[in-house]
């Protein structure tokens, strides 16, 4: 469920769609939760307390997600305020067996 789009980059997504995508969801548009850095997009983790700065690179999990799925990022979707702090364990890897690969 997308609560709200907090950042969109439709022009970049359109440009990325012109290149051949590979993966189980090749070319399928998606949004990344505003918990992870995506190059060129701000990450606020659901809080206005963060300074708006564009990420210089993708988080490792974003790169893994894109490599496995081949999805095209349309932008970032909202999350609960500072939900990142509430997670007891944070796994920063995508396990292919979870996706049935």
Secondary structure, DSSP 8 states (H G I E B T S, - for coil): ----EEEE-HHHHHHHTTS---STTTT-EEEEETTS--BTSB--TT-TTS---BBSS--HHHHHHHHHH--EEEEEE--STTGGGG-SS---S--GGGGT-
